[in-house]
Amino acid sequence: MLRTFWARRPAPCMKFLLDNHIPRRVTEVLADSATVRDVLSADASDTRIYEWCRESKVAVFVTKDKQFAWRIAADGTNLKCILCMYGNISLQETVDLFAANKSRIEYFAKSPLKVLELL
């Protein structure tokens, strides 16, 4: 199940940035994606990640952190968020979930929506 919220959107530099709690293998499903570990470090603070996303014109940040998602929802910038609400599932189930929702995620990235909840 996917829920959405609205926002504005110009062309980004990087499409998806995955938080540390999202498996790296999801980058195999999402084109033009990287993990926080790839671009910053595993111990980067939320503030540093948020600033880096804005500076680097990341289109969509993928996280399980509700507070981070709602910060993005209210920030008035063009940054979007996929909020992963699926709980504890296996690595393969996580990758399969992203693969099964790939077209919806791609649509979300191009849409005026601001936050997408992936359940």
C-alpha positions in Angstrom: 0.0 0.0 0.0 1.3 3.5 -0.9 0.2 6.8 0.6 1.2 10.2 -0.8 1.5 13.9 0.1 2.0 16.8 -2.4 5.0 19.0 -3.3 6.8 20.9 -6.2 9.6 19.3 -8.2 12.4 20.5 -10.6 15.0 18.3 -12.2 17.5 16.8 -9.6 21.1 15.7 -9.8 20.8 12.3 -8.0 17.4 10.6 -8.0 17.5 8.5 -4.8 19.6 8.5 -1.7 19.1 5.6 0.7 19.4 6.0 4.5 21.7 3.6 6.4 18.8 1.4 7.5 17.8 0.6 3.9 19.7 -2.3 2.4 22.4 -1.4 -0.2 20.9 -4.0 -2.6 17.9 -1.7 -3.2 20.3 0.4 -5.3 20.1 -2.5 -7.8 16.4 -1.8 -8.2 16.4 2.0 -8.2 18.3 3.7 -11.0 20.6 6.6 -10.2 20.8 5.8 -6.5 23.4 5.6 -3.7 23.5 5.1 0.0 24.4 7.5 2.7 27.5 5.3 3.4 28.6 5.8 -0.2 28.4 9.6 -0.2 28.9 10.6 3.5 29.6 8.0 6.2 27.7 5.4 8.2 27.6 7.7 11.2 26.5 10.9 9.4 23.9 12.9 11.5 20.4 13.5 10.2 21.2 17.2 9.9 24.3 16.5 7.8 22.3 14.0 5.6 19.5 16.6 5.1 22.0 19.3 4.2 23.8 17.1 1.8 20.6 16.1 0.1 19.7 19.8 -0.4 23.2 20.8 -1.5 23.5 17.9 -3.9 19.9 18.2 -5.3 18.9 14.7 -4.4 15.4 14.1 -5.6 14.2 11.4 -3.1 15.5 10.4 0.2 14.5 6.8 1.3 14.3 6.2 5.0 12.5 4.4 7.8 12.8 7.5 10.0 9.4 9.2 10.4 10.8 12.4 11.9 13.1 12.8 9.0 10.2 12.2 6.6 8.0 14.7 8.2 10.9 17.2 8.3 11.1 16.8 4.5 7.3 17.1 4.1 7.3 20.5 5.9 10.5 22.0 4.6 9.3 23.8 1.6 12.1 22.5 -0.6 12.0 20.2 -3.6 13.4 17.3 -1.7 11.0 14.3 -1.4 11.0 11.2 0.8 10.0 7.6 0.6 9.1 6.6 4.1 9.5 2.8 4.5 6.8 1.5 6.9 7.1 -2.2 6.2 8.7 -3.3 9.5 11.2 -6.1 9.9 11.4 -8.1 6.7 14.2 -10.0 5.1 16.7 -8.5 2.8 15.2 -10.3 -0.2 11.7 -9.3 0.8 12.8 -5.7 1.0 14.4 -5.8 -2.5 11.3 -7.6 -3.8 9.1 -4.9 -2.3 11.0 -2.1 -4.0 11.0 -4.1 -7.3 7.3 -4.7 -7.1 6.6 -1.0 -6.5 9.3 0.3 -9.0 6.8 1.9 -11.4 4.9 3.6 -8.5 8.2 4.9 -7.1 9.3 6.2 -10.5 5.9 7.9 -10.9 6.3 9.5 -7.4 9.7 10.8 -8.3 8.3 12.7 -11.3 5.0 13.8 -9.6 4.3 16.8 -7.4 3.9 14.6 -4.4 6.2 15.2 -1.4 6.2 12.0 0.8 5.4 8.4 -0.2 4.7 5.8 2.4 5.8 2.4 1.3 4.0 -0.3 3.3 
